[in-house]
Amino acid sequence: MNKITVVTPTYNRAKELNYLYKSLLNQSVEYFDWLIIDDGSVDNTKEVIQDFIKDKKLNITYLKKENGGKHTALNIAIRVVNTELFFIVDSDDLLTHDAIETILSDWNNHCNKNICGIGYLRGDKKGNVIGDKYPSDNIIDNFIHLRYNKSISGDKAEVWVTKSLKKYCFPEFDGEHFISESVLWIKVSRNKDMLFRNKIIYITEYLAGGLSDTGRALRFKCPNGMIYGSLETMSKDFSFKIRYKQALLYIVYSKFGRRTIQQIIKCPYPFLVIIAFLPGMLLYKYWKKEYNL
């Protein structure tokens, strides 16, 4: 049985999937499964993937669901994946030639250390690191402490221990198709450390119309998910600077979610919300005008 599943949630990315497929075919080892969760695509994604399956070069599982957002696709993946490791690779991204081999080697060397995952770097097609490197290579630290409190910026490539993921799932709110993936990573890593490597294994290109491109406007349309995320990041695990920023955002998203002042203040962190309330309201009014909402 393979130890790792590459999990690809996809929506209308039929053209881009072929590049990912080729990068998986090009891996230096073959010991992985590929699970594709189609989040209700209306292009020819299904036909493209069926051609991949007919090639019989990779162990591919394809599941299609109604459109509900990436997080709902990942919830299905968390339920069905049974390999030791769970690696999300988006349909418009690529892996380096030695990505899977590197992950398996690192896991074999550290699987006895009770870690919940391994964090690697992402790079662009020119080999430049996206965001910051970790403070040093091959360190074991806490995800919240390192990524948030030490302000390590930029998207990274996290590989998660599947049994740790299975304890949780993304919350799903009716009519909302987005929630930050970090809400789950925070839960998973709150009481366990991770291994961090200063090695690029994942190549990212941000495409127009993707989640990274649509940004803030999408968040305003999904206030309940964003409120949930802000509350997770207002806990005392985080620095006061981060907690205060999230309190501001909590107020903004609460207003977009049409919550009353009483409902906004009635939360696990009322004092933090009260001191952030006035600037949070001003920020809400500014963004409402800026985005014509």
N, C-alpha and C positions, 0 to 999 in steps of 0.2 A: 504493500500500500504506500502511495506517495505521501510525503509529509506536509506538502504545502498546496494550497489552492489559490490560484490567481482569480480574483473576483472582479468582474467587469460589469458594472451597471451601465446600461446604454439607452439612449433615446435619440432616434433619427441621426445616427452616425455611421450609416452603412459605408460611406466612402472612406472614413477614417479607420474603420475596423481592420481593413486589410493591412494597414501599416503595423498595427499592433500584432496581428496574426504573424506577420513576417518576423517581427522582433522576437516573438515567442518561439517560432521555428528555429531561430538563430541562437537559441540559448545553448550554452556549453554543456548543460545536462538536461535530461528529459524527465526528471523525477518530479513532475508537478501535474496538477489537474487545472483545467480552465473552466470556470463557471461563468456563464454570461446570463445576466438578468435583463431582459428587454422590458423597459418601463413603458410599454404601449406604443412602440414606434409605428409610424404610418408610412415610412419609406420602405425600401427593400432589405431592411436589416435581416429579417428571417431568412430570405433566400441566400444572402451572403453567408450567413453562419451555417446554413445547411450545406453549402459548398465546402466550407471548412471541414465539417464533420465527414463529408464524403471522402475527403482526402485521406482520412484515417492516419494523420500524422501526429495528432495531439489527442489527449483524452478530454473531450469537450462535452459539457452539459449545457443545454440551452433551455431556459425557462422564460416564458412571456407572461406578463401581467398587465392589468389595466394601469394607465398612467396615474402615478401618485407621487412622483418625486424620487430622487435618488435614495433618500433615507428609507423609503418603503421597500425599495429593491434590496437594499442592504439588510433590512430586517428578514427578508426571505432567505437571503444568503446565509445569515447567521444561523438560521434554523436548520438549513440543509447541509452545510459544510461539516465534514467529519474529520478532515485532516488536522494535524497538530497546529498548523500555521494558516493564517488568513491574510491575504495580501491584496488590497484594493488597487487595481490599475485601471484608470479611466480609459474609455474607448478611443480618445484622441491623443493618448500618450504612448510612450515606448519604454522598453527596458534595455539596459545595456546588455552586452553579450554574456557577461558573467553574473548577472543579477541573481538568478535563482541559485546558482552554485555558491555565491557569496552568502546568501541568506542561510542555506542549509549548513554550510560550514560554521557560520557564527552560532547557529542554533545548536548544533552538535557540541560546540565548545562551551555553551552557557545554559543549556536546558535544565541543568541541575541547580540553578541559582534562583529559582522561584520568581522569574521575571514575567511580566505580562506582554512583552513585545520587544521589538528591535526598531530603532529609528535610524534611517539612512538619509542621505541628501538627495535632493532633486537638482537637475541641471538643465540648461538649455541645449540646443543642438550644437552650439559651439563649445560646449564643455564647461561653461561658466556656472558656478554654484548659484542657485536661486536663494536669495536671502542670506542669512548668516550660517557659518559653520558652527558646530558644537564647540565648547571650550577646549576639548581635546578629543582624541580618537579613542574608541574602545573603552568608554567609561560607563559605569552603571549609576544611574541617577533617577530621580522622580520626574515624570513627564511634566507635572504642574510646575515644579520648582525650576526645571531647566527651560522649558519652552515659554512659560509665562513670566515667572518671577525674575528670571535672568534675561528676559526679552530676546530670545532667539527668534529672529523674524524669518518669514518666508515659508512656503509650502514645503513639507518634507515627505519622505516615503516611509510610512510606518507599516511594519509587519506585526500582526497581533497574534497572540496565543489564543486559539479558538475557544478553548474551555473557559478562558477569562471573559471573552465576548458573550458567550452563551448565558451568562448570568444577567445580562442586560439587553435592552433593545431601544431603538429610537422611539420617542413618543410620536404618535400620529394624530394630527388635528384635522377635522373635516374641512375640506376646501383649501388646505394649505399644502403646497408642494415643495416646501423647502424648510430645512432646519440645519443649522451648522453641525457638521460631523463631530466637532470638538465636544459637543455635549456628551457623547458616548465615550470618547477617549478620556475625558475627565473622570467619568464614573469608573471606568475600567482601571485606570492608573492611580486612583486616589490612594490606595493602600498597597500598591506594588510598584517596584522600580522597573526600569527598562534598560536595555543596552543601547548605547548611542555610538554610531560609527560615522566618521567623516569620510564617507565614500559615496560617490554618485552612482546610483543604480537605476535611476528613473529619469527619463527625459520628458519634459513638459513643454507644451506649446499652448498658450491660452487663445482659444478660438472665439470669434465673434458669436454671440448667442449662447455661449456656455455659461455655467453658473458663476465662474469668476468674472465674466464680462458683464453680466446683468446686475450684479452687485447690490447696492443699497436699495434700489427701487423694489427689487424682489423681496428683500427683507421686510419692507413696510407692508407688503401684501400678505405676509405670513406672521402676523404679530404674536400669535399664541406660541409658536415655536421659538420665536426670538425672545419672548418673555421667559420661557422655560430656560433657554440658554443663558440669559443674563443672570437669572437667579442662581444657576449652578456656579457661575463665575463670581458671585458676590460672597461666597463662603470665605471663612477665615484661612483657608488653604492658600489664598491669593494675597498679594501685596495690597496695601491700602490704595495705592494708585490705580491698580486694576479694578478693585472693588468699587471705587468711586466712579470710574468711567462706566462700569457696567450698570451702576445705579442710574446714571444719566440715561443710558440706553434703555434700561428697564422702564423708566418713566416715558420715554419717547414711544417705545413699542406699545406700552399700555394705553397711551392716548390714541395711537393708530388702531388699537383693538377696542376702542370705545369704552374703556374702563373708567369708572368714577374715581374721584379723589380718594374716597373711603376704600375702594377696592385696591387702589394702587398702594396705599399706605399699609393695608392689611396684608403683610407678607412676612417672611422670616427675618427681614432686616429693616424694620421700620425706621430706626434712627438714621441709618445710612440713606434711606430714601428721603427722609425729611430734609437733611442737609443738602441733598442734591436736587430737591424738588424745583426750586425756582429756575436754576440754570437748565434743568431738564425740560421744563415747560418752554423756555425760550428756544431751546434747540429743536423741540418738536415744531414750534410755530415756524421757525426758519426753514426746516426741511419740508414741511407741508407746503410752504410757498415755493420753495426751490423746485420741488418735484410735481407741483401743481396737483396735489392730492386733496 
